[in-house]
Amino acid sequence: MISNGVREEQISINSLKTNYKIAGSGPAILILHGWGSKAERWVKVGEMLVENGYKIIIPDLPGFGGTDVPPKPWGLNEYCGFIADFTKTLNLEKFYLLGHSFGGALAVKYTLRFPEKIEKLFLMASACIRKKTIKKWVLVRISKFFKIFSFLPFYALARKVFYKFIVSGSDYQYTKGVMKESFLKVVNEDLSKVLSLINVPTVIIWGAKDDTTLVEDAYFIEREINNSKLIIIPEGDHDLERKMPEILTEKIIKNLTN
């Protein structure tokens, strides 16, 4: 499929049907979307990057968009392995890496494993810091409890009430099947103690009004990564790629080579 120069293509990565968007012919930028998102939401930003001389590659991560669901619950390590295989299949030797939210945590994980491949790292509202909270503790344990009693008649109603009153506002309530367990694995991995190990140039972009990944996390990430620069967008929230694509793209382009 072709939309304004952005092609949708499909390949197999370890038997997973993988959809991705691609366009342009300049220096490559790999974009990793957030949890519950998909490549389509980054097309506007991608088109503007292509207009400025860059090549963009945006995969639907496994379990999202048009890409197959993983065969078993995945955490950041498994998703990182997928990205490694994806970049190898596409012959991406050196590239810019941008990760949003969950994709930002994945970008951190990948950069730590393959720093030689990264020209520059862009972390947008990156969900790297996963603090232990009572709500998260309850979420994990009640989820396991419900799983034990899934055969009982009241299971569906109890789960519905659980989602509405306990995990309201969490991405967990919108996931199904193996992705529920994947979500729990992902949100239980805190990367705050390894951020200081990143040794590639890093640009941190955050919306000042982000109520999903709080702006205080942005300042923490900047302190932990030595060669980093923080950009706060005053009126921005968590979804800059959809609500402020022009401003976001301007910030990305300005910092790609500077």
C-alpha positions in Angstrom: 0.0 0.0 0.0 1.3 3.5 -0.8 0.1 6.6 1.0 1.9 9.9 0.2 5.1 8.1 -0.5 5.0 5.9 2.6 4.9 2.2 1.6 3.5 -0.5 3.8 5.5 -3.7 3.5 5.5 -7.1 5.1 8.2 -9.6 6.1 8.6 -12.6 8.3 10.7 -12.3 11.5 11.1 -15.6 13.2 7.8 -16.8 11.8 6.0 -13.6 12.9 4.2 -11.8 10.0 5.6 -8.3 10.5 4.1 -5.1 9.0 6.1 -1.9 8.7 6.1 1.5 7.0 9.0 2.6 5.0 9.9 5.7 2.8 12.8 7.9 1.7 16.4 7.2 0.8 18.6 9.2 3.1 20.1 8.4 6.5 17.8 5.9 8.2 15.6 6.6 11.2 14.0 3.6 13.0 10.9 4.6 15.0 9.4 2.4 17.7 5.8 3.2 18.7 4.3 2.9 22.2 2.1 0.3 23.8 -1.3 0.0 22.1 -0.1 2.1 19.2 1.0 1.3 15.7 3.2 2.5 12.8 0.2 4.3 11.2 0.2 6.9 13.9 3.7 8.0 13.0 3.1 8.4 9.2 2.7 12.2 9.4 6.0 12.6 11.2 7.6 10.1 8.9 6.4 12.0 5.8 8.0 15.2 7.1 11.2 13.5 7.9 11.3 12.1 4.4 10.7 15.5 2.9 13.8 16.6 4.8 16.0 13.9 3.3 15.7 11.0 5.7 14.7 7.4 5.3 12.1 6.2 7.8 11.3 2.7 9.0 8.4 2.2 11.4 7.4 -1.4 12.3 4.2 -2.5 13.9 5.7 -4.1 17.0 4.5 -7.7 17.7 1.0 -7.7 19.0 0.1 -4.4 17.5 -1.2 -3.1 14.2 -0.8 -5.7 11.5 2.0 -7.7 13.1 1.4 -11.1 14.6 1.0 -11.6 18.4 4.0 -13.2 20.0 3.6 -17.0 20.6 4.2 -16.5 24.4 4.4 -13.5 26.8 7.2 -11.2 25.9 9.2 -8.8 28.0 11.7 -6.1 26.9 14.4 -8.7 26.2 12.2 -10.6 23.7 11.1 -7.4 22.0 14.7 -6.3 21.8 15.6 -9.6 20.1 12.8 -9.0 17.6 14.2 -5.5 16.8 17.7 -7.0 16.4 16.4 -9.5 13.9 14.3 -6.9 12.2 17.2 -4.5 11.6 19.4 -7.4 10.5 16.8 -8.5 7.9 16.5 -5.0 6.6 20.3 -4.6 6.5 20.3 -1.6 8.8 23.9 -1.2 9.8 23.9 2.3 11.4 20.8 4.4 12.1 19.0 6.9 14.2 16.7 5.3 16.8 13.6 7.0 18.1 11.4 5.3 20.8 8.1 6.6 22.2 6.8 5.5 25.6 7.1 1.7 25.7 9.1 2.0 22.5 11.4 4.3 24.3 12.1 1.7 26.9 12.7 -0.8 24.1 15.0 1.7 22.4 17.1 2.0 25.6 17.3 -1.8 25.9 18.4 -2.1 22.2 21.0 0.8 22.5 22.6 -0.9 25.5 23.0 -4.1 23.6 24.0 -2.6 20.2 25.5 0.9 20.8 27.7 0.6 17.7 24.5 0.7 15.5 23.1 3.9 16.9 24.0 7.3 15.4 21.8 9.1 17.9 19.1 8.0 20.3 15.8 9.9 20.6 13.7 9.1 23.7 10.2 10.6 23.5 8.1 10.3 26.7 10.1 7.1 27.3 8.6 4.7 29.9 12.0 3.7 31.3 11.2 4.3 35.0 8.8 1.7 36.5 8.4 2.5 40.1 7.0 -0.2 42.4 3.6 0.8 43.5 0.7 -0.7 45.5 -1.5 -0.5 42.4 1.0 -2.5 40.3 1.4 -5.1 43.0 -2.4 -5.5 43.2 -2.6 -5.7 39.4 -0.1 -8.5 39.1 -1.5 -10.6 42.0 -5.2 -10.2 41.1 -4.4 -11.0 37.5 -2.8 -14.3 38.6 -5.8 -15.0 40.9 -8.3 -14.5 38.1 -6.4 -16.8 35.9 -6.8 -19.6 38.4 -10.6 -19.2 38.5 -11.1 -18.5 34.8 -13.4 -21.6 34.5 -16.0 -20.3 36.9 -19.3 -18.7 35.8 -18.6 -15.4 37.5 -15.2 -15.0 35.9 -16.2 -12.6 33.1 -18.2 -10.3 35.4 -15.5 -10.2 38.0 -12.8 -9.4 35.5 -15.0 -6.6 34.0 -15.4 -5.0 37.5 -11.7 -5.4 38.1 -10.8 -3.5 34.9 -13.3 -0.7 35.6 -12.5 0.0 39.3 -8.9 -1.3 39.8 -7.0 -0.7 36.6 -9.0 2.1 35.0 -6.6 4.2 32.9 -4.1 1.4 32.5 -3.2 -0.1 29.1 -3.7 -3.5 30.7 -7.5 -3.2 30.4 -7.2 -3.0 26.6 -5.1 -6.0 26.1 -6.1 -9.6 25.4 -4.7 -13.1 25.7 -0.9 -13.4 25.7 -0.5 -9.6 25.5 -1.9 -9.2 29.0 1.0 -11.2 30.4 3.4 -9.4 28.1 2.1 -6.0 29.5 2.8 -7.2 33.1 6.3 -8.3 32.1 7.1 -5.0 30.4 5.8 -2.7 33.2 7.7 -4.7 35.8 11.1 -3.9 34.3 12.7 -0.7 35.6 15.5 0.7 33.5 16.4 3.6 35.8 19.6 1.9 37.1 21.0 1.2 33.6 20.4 4.6 32.0 23.9 5.8 33.0 25.4 3.0 30.9 24.2 4.6 27.7 27.1 6.1 25.8 25.6 7.3 22.6 24.3 10.9 22.0 20.8 11.1 23.3 17.9 13.6 22.8 15.0 13.5 25.3 11.7 15.0 24.1 8.8 15.4 26.5 5.5 17.2 26.7 5.2 19.4 29.8 1.6 18.2 30.2 2.2 14.5 29.8 0.2 12.7 32.5 1.2 9.2 31.4 5.0 9.4 31.7 5.6 12.4 34.0 8.0 15.2 33.1 9.9 14.5 36.3 11.1 11.3 34.6 12.5 13.3 31.7 14.7 15.3 34.1 15.9 12.1 35.8 16.8 10.5 32.4 18.7 13.6 31.4 20.7 13.4 34.7 21.5 9.8 34.2 22.6 9.9 30.6 25.8 11.8 30.3 25.7 12.9 26.6 22.1 13.9 26.6 19.9 16.9 25.8 16.4 17.6 27.1 13.7 19.3 25.1 10.4 20.2 26.8 7.4 21.1 24.6 5.3 23.4 26.8 1.8 22.6 25.5 2.6 18.9 24.6 1.2 15.8 26.2 2.0 12.1 25.8 0.9 11.9 22.1 3.1 14.5 20.4 3.2 12.4 17.2 -0.5 12.8 16.7 -1.4 16.1 18.3 1.7 18.2 17.5 3.5 16.4 14.6 4.9 19.5 13.0 6.5 20.7 16.3 7.8 17.3 17.1 9.3 16.8 13.7 11.0 20.2 13.9 12.6 19.3 17.2 13.8 15.9 15.7 15.2 17.4 12.5 17.0 20.2 14.4 18.8 17.6 16.6 19.6 14.9 14.2 23.0 16.2 13.3 23.6 18.9 16.0 
